[in-house]
Amino acid sequence: MDTKAFKRALHHSENYHRQGFGREAEVSVVLDTEYQSDLVQLIRNHNYSLERGDVTIRLAESFGFCWGVERAVAMAYETRRHFPDQRIWITNEIIHNPSVNQRLREMQVEFIPVVDGRKDFSRVTPQDVVILPAFGASVPEMELLSHKGCTMVDTTCPWVSKVWNTVEKHKKHAFTSIIHGKYNHEETIATSSFANVYLVVLDLAEAQYVCDYMLQGGDRHAFLKKFAAACSEGFDPDRDLERVGVANQTTMLKGETEAIGKMFEHTLMRKYGPQALHEHFLSFNTICDATQERQDAMLELVQEPLDLMLVVGGFNSSNTTHLQEIAVARGIPSYHIDSAERIGPGNRVEHKPLHQPLTVQEDWLPAGKIVLGVTSGASTPDKVVADVMERVFALKA
């Protein structure tokens, strides 16, 4: 399928909307009320630090809602106001934050149901409105909705669209797309749908496995078994790794994406020589500015003397998990929670350790004075962060 032509035709359809509906002013008032925080603004104004009783807060200098998330949420709110009497669906969580998604449910925005592991669009009618979330939607989903004739409101983050354009360039020049991401993440699913041939690698270890195969060959059956759910149909490692381009899920660790790109570049240079590198390797910068800024701010924050760290964000939020990784790598006691309700009763916290299920930690706040680092993922409203800090202040009062 010519995905570029499909998107071009979609963008010219009267049923497709990529901008708001002229209701920015009225929606912004509501968003400020529901998601902003005077406490967070106070800490920003005091050089990202606040002392209250035995607690000193050190807030990361870049955290929380990014521009792409703010845009997506605002467009969803505008959509509800612009179509007050129509049924509105969303193909997935608008962003990875439980409070924001719950608010949409309260606004009678329905989520496409998942039946036996697959989304069921059967109840969507031509009279309905369907929101595509900030992570985007796959080409088959957009094609299905286009054929149904329903109204589409596309809130896809422009940084995600930039990655799609990069994958289109890979395809145009017959390069395999190596995508650094989680193969079952909705953003990577959407990105891979724009590729012709692709392979998704999760981390440096998987990238090294692929590069070793490129240089030395190996067990083809074992390779295909390892990446069975993470490659295009009919993928052949002996054929499809001769010409590769690198892209990424926008929420991955910046340093890891860069290292993976360099790994493939050096591998292909060794195999084909520096003069032929351009015939075998393509690379474009697809690292999201907001993700990079939050990771850089976290790297600065963990240099300070901290007793413990709170990372606030959805448990299925990739960018939040990577912020947690930075704290763990630094050896700072760190707690990933999605809301203030995870704290208490008493001195206990329900949190998600890195790559582990939810667990409860008793006596998590040390006695006496503490310095607490705080950050949040790009899908987390300031108000949620403020509620978490207020709960800590109350416990230590």
Secondary structure, DSSP 8 states (H G I E B T S, - for coil): --HHHHHHHHHT-TTEE-S--S-HHHHHHHHHHHH--HHHHHHHHTTTEEEETTEEEEE-SS-S--HHHHHHHHHHHHHHHHSTTS-EEESS-SSS-HHHHHHHHHTTEEE--EETTEE--TT--TT-EEEE-TT---HHHHHHHHHHT-EEEE---HHHHHHHHHHHHHHHTT-EEEEES-TTSHHHHHHHHT-SSEEEE-SHHHHHHHHHHHHH---HHHHHHHTTTSB-TT--HHHHTSSEEEEE-TTS-HHHHHHHHHHHHHHHHHHH-GGGGGGTEEE-----HHHHHHHHHHHHHTTS--SEEEEES-TT-HHHHHHHHHHHHHT--EEEESSGGGB-SSSEEEE--TTS--EEEES-S-SS-EEEEEEE-TT--HHHHHHHHHHHHHHH-
